Amino acid sequence: MSINEQHWVNCPQCQHRQLVTIWSSINVMLNPEGRTQLFNREINHFRCTKCGHESLIPLPLLYHDPERRIAAHYFPPQSIEKAEFLNQFDRQGKFRAGDQVDFEVPEYLKDVHVVFNLDELITYIIFRETLLEFHERESPNQEFNPDNSLPDSYN
């Protein structure tokens, strides 16, 4: 599910109050434009209509693509300093949110990749998409043989 809500936000520069869309979750199957907006830095981005000040709205954002089984969760870096945030993870850094809900959590969401920078979120999404495309091009029945992967000049 994609989740976004309208919130009144004050500009940190001039204090002008305006309505802004805040995203907490982007499901790209339901909102394919969400991926493009994220990559264009339009998600949770504040631009003051009065003074032009621009900044990131530092709130958590879950990105998930059920078809490709990609899940990554951005948290503002300041989150690391809070016990309530750290309590959401086990000692190995695995997110424990699935333990706290009364519905079936898809397997790919149980192993969500956590990031603390939006550039890292975008890079991780590109990595996972590239990795999937790479493996789709490979023959699923072909066993790996290092000799087959070398150019003829090496044999």
N, C-alpha and C positions, 0 to 999 in steps of 0.2 A: 504494500500500500504506500502511496505517496502522501505525505502530509505537509500541508502548508497552511499558514494562517496569516491574516492581516493584523499588524500591530502598529500602534503609534510609537514612533521613535523620535527622540530629540537629537538634533545634529550636535555632535560633540564640539563643533567649531562655533556655531552661532546660536545654538539652542532652538532653531526653527523646528517645529513639531510637524511630522508628516507621516502618512500611512505607508507602511512597507510590508511586502510579502516576506515572511520568514519561513524557510523550509527546514523541517527536521528529518524528513525522509524522502528520498527519490527512488521510485521503482521505475526503471527505464522501460519495462514492458508496458506499464500503464501510462507513463509520461516520457516517451522517447525524446521529446524536446528538452527534458531535464538534463540529459547528458550534454547536449550542446550548450545549454545555458551555464552549466557548471564549468565546462571547458572555456567558455567566454567570460568567466568570472562574474556572471550575472546573478548567481544564486547567493542569497544572504549578503548581498552587496548594497551598501547604502550610498546614495548620491543625493546630497541636499539640493532641493529645488530652489533654494534661496541663495546660498553662497557657493554652491558647486563642490563642497567638500565631499570626498569619497573615502569610504573605508569598508572593511570587512565587518560584518556583524558576527562576533565571535561566539557562535552557539553550535552545539553538536549537530552533525549531519550524517545520517546513514544513507549510503549509496548502495543500491542492490539491483542486480540484474538476474532475475530468477532463471531466465533461459540459459544464460552462460554460467550461472552459479557463481557469480562474483558478488562479494559483500565486503564493503570497507566502511569504517566509521571514523569520521573526523571528530576530534575533540580539541577545543582550544588548549594551548599548552599550559595555561594556568590551572587546568583541571588536575594536573599531576600533583599539585600541592594540597589537594583536598582528600581527606580520609573517605568521605562518602563516595567519591569517584573511584579511589583505589579499591574499595570494598566490592566493587562490581567485577573484579578480576580475581582469578586464582593466582597462585605463586608463579605459574608459568606465563602469566599474561593473558590467559584465555578468558574471554568475556562470559560472565555467568548469568546474563539476563534471561536466558532460556530456562534457568532453574526457577525463575520467579514468576512465570506466567502459567495460566491454566489452559493453554491451547498448544497444539503441536507446532513446534518451531521447525521449519525446513532445515535439513542437515547443513546446507551451505551457510545458513545464518548462524549456526552454532560455532563456526570457526571464522568469525568476522575478523578482517585485518584492520588493526587500529593504527591511525595516523594522527599527527599533531600539527599538520601543515597542509593547506589546500593544494599546494603544488605536489606534495607527496601523494595526496589522494588521487590527483589526476594522473600522475606518473604510474601509480600502482594499477589504475584502471587500464591504461594503455598497455602496461606490461602483461596483465592478465588477458586482454583481448588479443594481443600479439601472440602470446603463448598458445592460446586456443587455436588461432588461425594456423600457426606453425604446425601444431599436432594434427589438425584436420587435413593438412596437405600431406602428411606422412601416411604411408600405408599402415592401417591398424594391424594387418596380419604379418607384416614384414618384421622379422627379428633383427635386432641391431647387430651389425657385423662391422667392426671398425675397418676391415679391408674394403668393404663396399662403399664406405663413406669417404675414402681417400681419392684424390684426383689420380688419374692414370699415371701421371708423371712420378708419383711416389711409389708405384708398384714395381 
